[in-house]
Amino acid sequence: GLVGSFDALAYLDKHIVQVIDLSGAKKVLGMVSMLQHFVNLTTLDLRYTSIDPDTLTHVGHCINLEYLLLSKTRIHGPLKKLALCTQLRHLDVRECRRLKGELSDLRRMTKLTHVFTNLTAITGEATDIKQFKRAVELHFVDCVIRGQLPKFIRDECQNLRVLDLTRCRELTDPIPEDLLMDHEQKHIRLRTTGCRDMHGTWITDLISW
């Protein structure tokens, strides 16, 4: 299988490298701690790799990161280890089942446009959704999102096009009428399979487009 190596990065100018892509490497060799020396790194793609579970500690030093892709890895939290990565625009930690934290841990990342926390141990309050003011897509499939969705989410998140709340069973009904209307008018794609509708029953499929 494909093998990736951090050791090979040792010979590169740490101030020039902006993209590191080892995605799909079955074996990732070398010292992941080397990441913190790439001060101008903007994209890190380690999806589907066997990186060290404590990788997040070192990633958290890459303060200029804009795209962080870690889906289907063994990393664990807490998510707040990324607190200094305030330039992030795209965060993908799908199926990092040991990754813990709160959506509020991302509140300083005001540039986030795409967030994927599907099948992680990340939790949050429904009102936290409004903190992602630049969001285009928010995916929280099978996450514990507590409470009732706030009204007029798109007044705060004007660019929001996809809100995926599939099987967020801790949400309390009702789904705000303005959000349902935005979905019907195709301003937003709202996915709420497994959530409660306005009559307290389970929604099986709200996607109509």
Salt bridges, closest charged atoms under 4 A:
ASP45 OD2 - ARG47 NH2 2.67
ASP54 OD1 - LYS81 NZ 3.05
GLU66 OE1 - ARG89 NE 3.55
ASP92 OD2 - ARG94 NH2 2.71
GLU95 OE2 - LYS72 NZ 4.00
GLU95 OE1 - ARG97 NH2 3.92
GLU102 OE1 - ARG146 NH2 3.27
GLU125 OE2 - ARG146 NE 2.84
GLU137 OE1 - HIS139 NE2 2.81
ASP142 OD2 - ARG167 NH2 2.92
GLU156 OE1 - LYS133 NZ 2.57
ASP164 OD2 - HIS139 ND1 3.67
ASP164 OD2 - ARG191 NH1 3.58
ASP182 OD2 - ARG154 NH1 3.72
